[in-house]
């Protein structure tokens, strides 16, 4: 089944799709460069509040 878009929303939907694609490409590049999703999505603070610690190098813990 093909997606259906109301004609009056064509431009808005296309623009949002383009923006999302660009955003995802940027995230893929950041992850490919070695950045952790944990840092990209600012999750360390949430983990700390839950009493957890992410260990980058377990052998050094």
N, CA, C and O atoms as a GROMACS GRO file, in nm:
protein
  244
    1UNK      N    1   0.084  -0.117   0.000
    1UNK     CA    2   0.000   0.000   0.000
    1UNK      C    3   0.089   0.124   0.000
    1UNK      O    4   0.180   0.135   0.082
    2UNK      N    5   0.064   0.216  -0.090
    2UNK     CA    6   0.143   0.338  -0.100
    2UNK      C    7   0.094   0.441   0.002
    2UNK      O    8  -0.025   0.448   0.031
    3UNK      N    9   0.189   0.522   0.055
    3UNK     CA   10   0.146   0.628   0.146
    3UNK      C   11   0.058   0.730   0.073
    3UNK      O   12   0.079   0.757  -0.046
    4UNK      N   13  -0.038   0.784   0.142
    4UNK     CA   14  -0.129   0.882   0.084
    4UNK      C   15  -0.111   1.014   0.157
    4UNK      O   16  -0.113   1.019   0.280
    5UNK      N   17  -0.093   1.122   0.079
    5UNK     CA   18  -0.078   1.255   0.136
    5UNK      C   19  -0.184   1.345   0.075
    5UNK      O   20  -0.201   1.350  -0.046
    6UNK      N   21  -0.256   1.415   0.160
    6UNK     CA   22  -0.357   1.508   0.113
    6UNK      C   23  -0.287   1.615   0.028
    6UNK      O   24  -0.185   1.670   0.068
    7UNK      N   25  -0.342   1.642  -0.088
    7UNK     CA   26  -0.280   1.734  -0.184
    7UNK      C   27  -0.240   1.867  -0.121
    7UNK      O   28  -0.133   1.920  -0.152
    8UNK      N   29  -0.322   1.921  -0.035
    8UNK     CA   30  -0.292   2.051   0.025
    8UNK      C   31  -0.173   2.046   0.121
    8UNK      O   32  -0.118   2.150   0.159
    9UNK      N   33  -0.133   1.927   0.160
    9UNK     CA   34  -0.020   1.911   0.253
    9UNK      C   35   0.108   1.866   0.183
    9UNK      O   36   0.209   1.846   0.250
   10UNK      N   37   0.107   1.850   0.052
   10UNK     CA   38   0.222   1.800  -0.022
   10UNK      C   39   0.352   1.868   0.016
   10UNK      O   40   0.450   1.803   0.053
   11UNK      N   41   0.353   2.000   0.004
   11UNK     CA   42   0.478   2.075   0.028
   11UNK      C   43   0.526   2.060   0.172
   11UNK      O   44   0.645   2.039   0.196
   12UNK      N   45   0.435   2.071   0.266
   12UNK     CA   46   0.473   2.061   0.407
   12UNK      C   47   0.530   1.922   0.437
   12UNK      O   48   0.630   1.910   0.507
   13UNK      N   49   0.466   1.820   0.386
   13UNK     CA   50   0.512   1.683   0.410
   13UNK      C   51   0.647   1.661   0.344
   13UNK      O   52   0.736   1.601   0.404
   14UNK      N   53   0.665   1.709   0.222
   14UNK     CA   54   0.792   1.694   0.151
   14UNK      C   55   0.904   1.767   0.226
   14UNK      O   56   1.014   1.715   0.238
   15UNK      N   57   0.876   1.886   0.275
   15UNK     CA   58   0.976   1.963   0.349
   15UNK      C   59   1.015   1.891   0.478
   15UNK      O   60   1.133   1.883   0.511
   16UNK      N   61   0.917   1.840   0.550
   16UNK     CA   62   0.946   1.767   0.674
   16UNK      C   63   1.027   1.642   0.646
   16UNK      O   64   1.117   1.607   0.722
   17UNK      N   65   0.995   1.572   0.537
   17UNK     CA   66   1.069   1.452   0.500
   17UNK      C   67   1.214   1.487   0.467
   17UNK      O   68   1.306   1.415   0.505
   18UNK      N   69   1.234   1.597   0.397
   18UNK     CA   70   1.369   1.641   0.362
   18UNK      C   71   1.448   1.676   0.489
   18UNK      O   72   1.564   1.638   0.503
   19UNK      N   73   1.384   1.748   0.580
   19UNK     CA   74   1.450   1.786   0.705
   19UNK      C   75   1.486   1.663   0.788
   19UNK      O   76   1.594   1.657   0.847
   20UNK      N   77   1.396   1.566   0.792
   20UNK     CA   78   1.424   1.445   0.869
   20UNK      C   79   1.539   1.367   0.807
   20UNK      O   80   1.625   1.315   0.879
   21UNK      N   81   1.541   1.358   0.675
   21UNK     CA   82   1.650   1.288   0.606
   21UNK      C   83   1.783   1.354   0.637
   21UNK      O   84   1.881   1.286   0.665
   22UNK      N   85   1.788   1.486   0.631
   22UNK     CA   86   1.911   1.558   0.661
   22UNK      C   87   1.954   1.538   0.806
   22UNK      O   88   2.072   1.520   0.834
   23UNK      N   89   1.859   1.540   0.896
   23UNK     CA   90   1.887   1.518   1.038
   23UNK      C   91   1.944   1.378   1.060
   23UNK      O   92   2.042   1.362   1.133
   24UNK      N   93   1.884   1.279   0.997
   24UNK     CA   94   1.931   1.142   1.013
   24UNK      C   95   2.069   1.123   0.952
   24UNK      O   96   2.151   1.049   1.006
   25UNK      N   97   2.096   1.189   0.839
   25UNK     CA   98   2.229   1.181   0.779
   25UNK      C   99   2.334   1.239   0.874
   25UNK      O  100   2.443   1.183   0.888
   26UNK      N  101   2.300   1.349   0.937
   26UNK     CA  102   2.391   1.410   1.034
   26UNK      C  103   2.418   1.318   1.151
   26UNK      O  104   2.532   1.306   1.196
   27UNK      N  105   2.315   1.253   1.201
   27UNK     CA  106   2.332   1.160   1.313
   27UNK      C  107   2.416   1.039   1.273
   27UNK      O  108   2.501   0.994   1.350
   28UNK      N  109   2.393   0.988   1.152
   28UNK     CA  110   2.474   0.874   1.105
   28UNK      C  111   2.622   0.912   1.097
   28UNK      O  112   2.708   0.832   1.132
   29UNK      N  113   2.651   1.033   1.051
   29UNK     CA  114   2.790   1.079   1.042
   29UNK      C  115   2.852   1.090   1.180
   29UNK      O  116   2.966   1.049   1.201
   30UNK      N  117   2.776   1.144   1.275
   30UNK     CA  118   2.828   1.157   1.412
   30UNK      C  119   2.856   1.020   1.472
   30UNK      O  120   2.960   1.001   1.535
   31UNK      N  121   2.764   0.927   1.454
   31UNK     CA  122   2.784   0.792   1.507
   31UNK      C  123   2.901   0.723   1.437
   31UNK      O  124   2.980   0.654   1.502
   32UNK      N  125   2.913   0.741   1.307
   32UNK     CA  126   3.024   0.680   1.231
   32UNK      C  127   3.159   0.735   1.274
   32UNK      O  128   3.260   0.666   1.265
   33UNK      N  129   3.160   0.859   1.321
   33UNK     CA  130   3.286   0.920   1.365
   33UNK      C  131   3.326   0.872   1.504
   33UNK      O  132   3.434   0.904   1.552
   34UNK      N  133   3.238   0.795   1.569
   34UNK     CA  134   3.271   0.738   1.698
   34UNK      C  135   3.195   0.797   1.816
   34UNK      O  136   3.209   0.751   1.929
   35UNK      N  137   3.115   0.899   1.790
   35UNK     CA  138   3.037   0.957   1.899
   35UNK      C  139   2.932   0.856   1.945
   35UNK      O  140   2.867   0.792   1.862
   36UNK      N  141   2.918   0.842   2.073
   36UNK     CA  142   2.821   0.748   2.127
   36UNK      C  143   2.682   0.809   2.128
   36UNK      O  144   2.664   0.928   2.155
   37UNK      N  145   2.582   0.726   2.097
   37UNK     CA  146   2.444   0.771   2.105
   37UNK      C  147   2.413   0.820   2.246
   37UNK      O  148   2.332   0.911   2.265
   38UNK      N  149   2.477   0.761   2.343
   38UNK     CA  150   2.462   0.800   2.483
   38UNK      C  151   2.492   0.948   2.501
   38UNK      O  152   2.422   1.018   2.574
   39UNK      N  153   2.596   0.995   2.435
   39UNK     CA  154   2.634   1.136   2.445
   39UNK      C  155   2.553   1.222   2.348
   39UNK      O  156   2.513   1.334   2.382
   40UNK      N  157   2.530   1.172   2.229
   40UNK     CA  158   2.456   1.246   2.128
   40UNK      C  159   2.316   1.280   2.178
   40UNK      O  160   2.264   1.389   2.152
   41UNK      N  161   2.255   1.188   2.249
   41UNK     CA  162   2.120   1.208   2.300
   41UNK      C  163   2.119   1.253   2.447
   41UNK      O  164   2.015   1.255   2.512
   42UNK      N  165   2.238   1.289   2.498
   42UNK     CA  166   2.254   1.342   2.634
   42UNK      C  167   2.191   1.252   2.740
   42UNK      O  168   2.111   1.297   2.822
   43UNK      N  169   2.229   1.125   2.738
   43UNK     CA  170   2.170   1.028   2.829
   43UNK      C  171   2.250   1.006   2.958
   43UNK      O  172   2.200   0.946   3.052
   44UNK      N  173   2.375   1.053   2.962
   44UNK     CA  174   2.457   1.028   3.081
   44UNK      C  175   2.393   1.084   3.208
   44UNK      O  176   2.394   1.020   3.313
   45UNK      N  177   2.337   1.203   3.198
   45UNK     CA  178   2.274   1.265   3.315
   45UNK      C  179   2.154   1.182   3.363
   45UNK      O  180   2.135   1.163   3.483
   46UNK      N  181   2.074   1.135   3.269
   46UNK     CA  182   1.958   1.053   3.306
   46UNK      C  183   2.003   0.923   3.372
   46UNK      O  184   1.942   0.878   3.469
   47UNK      N  185   2.110   0.864   3.322
   47UNK     CA  186   2.164   0.742   3.384
   47UNK      C  187   2.211   0.772   3.526
   47UNK      O  188   2.183   0.696   3.619
   48UNK      N  189   2.282   0.883   3.541
   48UNK     CA  190   2.334   0.920   3.673
   48UNK      C  191   2.219   0.943   3.771
   48UNK      O  192   2.227   0.901   3.887
   49UNK      N  193   2.113   1.007   3.726
   49UNK     CA  194   1.997   1.030   3.814
   49UNK      C  195   1.933   0.899   3.857
   49UNK      O  196   1.874   0.890   3.964
   50UNK      N  197   1.944   0.797   3.772
   50UNK     CA  198   1.889   0.665   3.804
   50UNK      C  199   1.988   0.581   3.885
   50UNK      O  200   1.961   0.466   3.919
   51UNK      N  201   2.104   0.642   3.916
   51UNK     CA  202   2.204   0.571   3.996
   51UNK      C  203   2.294   0.481   3.914
   51UNK      O  204   2.362   0.394   3.969
   52UNK      N  205   2.296   0.500   3.783
   52UNK     CA  206   2.378   0.417   3.696
   52UNK      C  207   2.495   0.497   3.641
   52UNK      O  208   2.490   0.619   3.632
   53UNK      N  209   2.601   0.425   3.604
   53UNK     CA  210   2.717   0.489   3.545
   53UNK      C  211   2.755   0.412   3.420
   53UNK      O  212   2.768   0.289   3.424
   54UNK      N  213   2.773   0.484   3.310
   54UNK     CA  214   2.820   0.420   3.187
   54UNK      C  215   2.972   0.415   3.195
   54UNK      O  216   3.036   0.516   3.223
   55UNK      N  217   3.028   0.299   3.170
   55UNK     CA  218   3.173   0.282   3.176
   55UNK      C  219   3.225   0.270   3.034
   55UNK      O  220   3.191   0.175   2.962
   56UNK      N  221   3.308   0.366   2.993
   56UNK     CA  222   3.363   0.365   2.857
   56UNK      C  223   3.461   0.249   2.838
   56UNK      O  224   3.463   0.186   2.732
   57UNK      N  225   3.540   0.223   2.940
   57UNK     CA  226   3.643   0.117   2.931
   57UNK      C  227   3.629   0.027   3.053
   57UNK      O  228   3.690   0.055   3.157
   58UNK      N  229   3.551  -0.081   3.042
   58UNK     CA  230   3.526  -0.168   3.158
   58UNK      C  231   3.653  -0.221   3.223
   58UNK      O  232   3.657  -0.243   3.344
   59UNK      N  233   3.757  -0.242   3.143
   59UNK     CA  234   3.881  -0.296   3.198
   59UNK      C  235   3.949  -0.196   3.294
   59UNK      O  236   4.034  -0.235   3.373
   60UNK      N  237   3.911  -0.069   3.286
   60UNK     CA  238   3.968   0.032   3.372
   60UNK      C  239   3.879   0.064   3.492
   60UNK      O  240   3.916   0.145   3.577
   61UNK      N  241   3.764   0.001   3.499
   61UNK     CA  242   3.668   0.031   3.607
   61UNK      C  243   3.709  -0.035   3.737
   61UNK      O  244   3.640  -0.021   3.838
   0.00000   0.00000   0.00000
